[in-house]
Amino acid sequence: MMPSVADIEAMDRTALVAAWSEVFATPVPRRLSSPFLRRFLAFEMQARESGGLPKGFTAKLARAARDKTNTNPPALKPGGRLIREWNGATHVVDVVDGGFLWNGQRHASLSPIARSITGARWSGPRFFGLKRSATS
């Protein structure tokens, strides 16, 4: 028997995992928290009780999954400027032919600039918001 939304609210993690397996017939994805499992299961149960998701919505989801979005970062052209605030300081990087200009020094890529600013090994494009992280 499928759990009700009220049942889900009172379940511990072991019960939530069992309910997930029953509802979706798959193992629980790694690293899902108990609060997220509760919300996901409750949403699914409410959707099933009301006859499922609207057809238009499921069609949009299928289309979004099928369509490829442009994941390439925007093209940087000479004359462009990147601005990033870090620990209260604003850093300005100018895009020049063949590289970048920051604090009066020329760099071939953004990564050494990001490293200098943060003191850690950052991806320059990711630090400056040109590329999403793997979890985004």
N, C-alpha and C positions, 0 to 999 in steps of 0.2 A: 504494500500500500504506500502510495506517495505521501510524503509529509505535508502538513499544512503550514501556512506561514507562521501561525502561532507555535507549532511544534518546532520549527526551525529556530525561532528566537531563543528557545530554552535548551537547545542541543549543545553538548560539548564538542570539541574538535573531532573525537572519534566518531561520534554520531553524524557530524556534518560530512565527514569523509565517506561514511557508509551511504548517507543520503545522496551525495554527489554521484557515487557509483551507481546507485539505483536509478536516479533521474536521467543521467547522461550516458550510462553504460561505458564510461571511460574512467581511467584513474584521474585523481585530482592533479591539475597542473602543479608543478613544483613551486614552492614559495608563496602560495596563496594563503593569506592570513585568515583566521577564523571569521573576523568581521566581514571580510570580502566574500568568503564562502557563503555566509548568511545572506548577504545582500543579493548575491548572484542566484542562489537557490530560491530565495523569496521572489525575485523578479520572474524567474522561470515558472514557478508555481502559479503566480498571478497571471502570467501570460497564457499558460495552459488552461487555467480556470475560465478565462475570458475568451477562449477560442483561438488563442495564438496571436502572434503579431499581425498587424494589418498587412495585406498583400502588397500594398504600395511600399511599405517600409522594408519588407523582406526583399522586394525587387531592387530597391535602392542599395541595400546591403550587398546583394549579389553583384550589382553593377560596380559598386565601390571596390569589392574584392577582386573583380575581374580587370578593372581599369588600372593601367599603370600610371602612376603619378610621376612627375619629374622630380627625381631625387638628386639631380645635379645641383651643386651650389651655383648661385648666380655668377655670371662672368664678371670678373673684376677688370676694369679698364683703367689705363693711366688717367690720373686726374680724380679718381675716386678716393673716398676717405672712409676709413673704418674707425669707429669710436667705441671704446669699451671702458666702463668704470670698474675698477677693481680696488677693493679696500679703501674706498673713499677718494681715490685718485682717478682722474680721467686720462685715458691714454688715447692718443690720436695717431693713426697709421695712415700714411698717404700711399696710394698705389701709384707706382712709377713704372716706366718701361723696364721690364725684366726683374721686377721685384717690389720691395716695399721700403718706405722710409719711416723710421721711428727714432725719435730723440736724436736726429741729425745723423743717424747711421743707416746705411743701406743693408737690407737683408734679402736673400734670395727667396725665402719662404716665411710664412707667418709663425711657424712653430718655434723658432728661436726667440722671436719676440714674446710669444706667450710664455715661454720658459723663463725669460728674463723678468717679466712682470710678476709671475706667480711663484717662481722658485721651484716649480714642479714640472714634470714632463707632460705638457698639455699638447693636444693636437691644435695647431694654430687655427685652422678653419673652424673647428668646434668651439674653441675659446672665443672667437670673434662672432659666433652665431651664424656661420655660413653653412654649417653641417650639423644635423641632428645627431644626438647620441644614439647608440645601438638600442637603448631601452625606450626611446621616444617614439 
